[in-house]
Protein backbone atom coordinates (compact mmCIF):
# COMPACT_ATOMS: atom_id res chain seq x y z
CA UNK A 1 0.00 0.00 0.00
CA UNK A 2 1.48 3.34 -1.04
CA UNK A 3 1.18 6.36 1.19
CA UNK A 4 -0.56 9.29 -0.47
CA UNK A 5 -0.26 12.88 0.73
CA UNK A 6 -3.28 15.07 0.27
CA UNK A 7 -3.06 18.76 -0.56
CA UNK A 8 -3.79 19.89 3.02
CA UNK A 9 -0.86 17.87 4.41
CA UNK A 10 1.43 19.11 1.66
CA UNK A 11 0.57 22.76 2.39
CA UNK A 12 1.00 22.26 6.15
CA UNK A 13 4.40 20.62 5.66
CA UNK A 14 5.55 23.40 3.34
CA UNK A 15 4.39 26.08 5.80
CA UNK A 16 6.29 24.40 8.63
CA UNK A 17 9.40 24.06 6.46
CA UNK A 18 9.33 27.73 5.46
CA UNK A 19 8.78 28.80 9.08
CA UNK A 20 11.75 26.78 10.31
CA UNK A 21 14.10 27.82 7.51
CA UNK A 22 13.35 31.51 7.85
CA UNK A 23 13.66 31.47 11.64
CA UNK A 24 17.03 29.76 11.50
CA UNK A 25 18.32 31.98 8.69
CA UNK A 26 17.59 35.27 10.46
CA UNK A 27 18.49 34.27 14.02
CA UNK A 28 21.94 35.53 15.00
CA UNK A 29 24.04 33.33 17.25
CA UNK A 30 26.80 34.98 19.21
CA UNK A 31 30.21 33.31 19.25
CA UNK A 32 29.98 32.40 22.94
CA UNK A 33 26.40 31.05 22.76
CA UNK A 34 24.98 27.72 21.67
CA UNK A 35 26.60 24.37 21.09
CA UNK A 36 30.36 24.44 21.34
CA UNK A 37 30.39 27.43 23.67
CA UNK A 38 32.47 25.70 26.34
CA UNK A 39 36.18 26.31 25.99
CA UNK A 40 37.03 22.59 26.14
CA UNK A 41 34.74 21.94 23.15
CA UNK A 42 36.46 24.65 21.13
CA UNK A 43 40.01 23.41 21.63
CA UNK A 44 41.22 20.73 19.26
C-alpha positions in Angstrom: 0.0 0.0 0.0 1.5 3.3 -1.0 1.2 6.4 1.2 -0.6 9.3 -0.5 -0.3 12.9 0.7 -3.3 15.1 0.3 -3.1 18.8 -0.6 -3.8 19.9 3.0 -0.9 17.9 4.4 1.4 19.1 1.7 0.6 22.8 2.4 1.0 22.3 6.1 4.4 20.6 5.7 5.5 23.4 3.3 4.4 26.1 5.8 6.3 24.4 8.6 9.4 24.1 6.5 9.3 27.7 5.5 8.8 28.8 9.1 11.7 26.8 10.3 14.1 27.8 7.5 13.3 31.5 7.9 13.7 31.5 11.6 17.0 29.8 11.5 18.3 32.0 8.7 17.6 35.3 10.5 18.5 34.3 14.0 21.9 35.5 15.0 24.0 33.3 17.2 26.8 35.0 19.2 30.2 33.3 19.2 30.0 32.4 22.9 26.4 31.0 22.8 25.0 27.7 21.7 26.6 24.4 21.1 30.4 24.4 21.3 30.4 27.4 23.7 32.5 25.7 26.3 36.2 26.3 26.0 37.0 22.6 26.1 34.7 21.9 23.2 36.5 24.7 21.1 40.0 23.4 21.6 41.2 20.7 19.3 
